[in-house]
Amino acid sequence: MTIDHDCPGLLPEPPAAELRLEAVLHALADPTRLRIVAELAGAGGDELNCLAFELPVTKSTLTHHFRVLREAGVIRQHRRGTSKMNTLRVEDLAARFPGLLDAVLAAAVRCTRADRPAAR
């Protein structure tokens, strides 16, 4: 894990060249983490505070999910005051694993639609 000393408050994350496919896939395999990633992708590059995610989990569980995503290299986190801000590492993931993030997010959308009851 490395810390970018040019950005105060940046939490440890692997450099793009050291992202491991198994770690990224593990992080994306959990439905809660996949939902976090989908919401970050929908934010279009904007930073989102950890509290912006309305998920049915405790604060400690949410912290765990963000840590797994950050340590796998899927998200970047930094502190802003008392908040942790999150962004998706789209460019780093695309450079290391071209098309992976787009494919996972597209599949997640299809699965979510398939799980919904059909309209009558």
N, C-alpha and C positions, 0 to 999 in steps of 0.2 A: 504494500500500500504506500502511496505517496501523498504528500500534501504540497499544493502549489503555494509557495510562500509569498507569491505576488498577490494572492487573494486572501486577505485575512478572514478567518472564520470558515475556510473551506475544510470540510471533513475528509478523512483519508479515503482514497479510492484508487483502484488500479489504473495505471496508465493505459491508454488505448491499445498499445502494442502487446500488453500483457493480459488482455481480456481473454477469458477461457470460455469456450462454447458450453461446456458442461455446467459452469457456474451461472452463465446467463440463462440457459434453458431451465436450470433448477429454479432460479429466481422467478422466471416467467410461468412456471408450472402451477404455482399457487393461485387460485381464483382471486383472492384479495389483492395480491401483488399485481396480477394481470389487470385488475380493475384500476389500480393506482397508475400503472403504465398507460392504460387507455385514456385515463383522464388527463395525464400529463401530455400525451400525444394530441389530445383534443384542445389543449391550451395553446397549441401552435408556437411553442418555444418560450412562452411566458413562464415565469417562476410561480409556483404555487406553494403556499404555506402548508405545513403538515395538517393544520386544523381545517383546511379547506375541503378535505376529503371526508365525506359523511359515510363512514363505514361502520357496520355493526360489530365492532371489536373494541376491546378496552384500549386505553391509551398505551399501556405497556406492550400490548400485542401489535398495535399500529407502529410503535417505535421499532419493534423487532422486524416487521415487514419492510420498513424503510431502510433499516440497517442491511438486511439481506440484499435488497436492490442496489444499494450503494456499494457494498463490498463486492458484488458481482460485476459492477461497472455499468449497470443499466441506468442509474440516475446519478446526478451530481447534487450534493447538498452543501449548503453553507449557512452559517448563522448570520442572522440580521437582527441585532438586538437580542430579544429572548426567543425569537422565532427561528425555525429551521425552514429554509426555502429550498425547493426542489425543482430540478429541471431534468428532462430526459436527455440522455447523451446520444442523440440521434446520429450526429455525424460520426462519432467514434464507433458506434455499433455498425453503421453502414459501411465504414471503411474496413472494419475487421471481419464482419459477417454480412456481405451484401445481400439485401433483400430479406434478411431474417426478421427484422422488426416489423416490416410491412406485412409479411406473410402471417406472422403471429397475430398481429392486430386485426387483419382481415378475417382470419379464422375465428378469433374471439367474437367479432361482430356477427358472423354467421351462426356461431353456436348460441349466442345470446338471443338472436331472432328465432332460432329453432326451438329454444326452451320456452318461448312465450306461447300462450294458448292462441289458437287461431281466432280471428275476429269473425263474428257471425252476422 
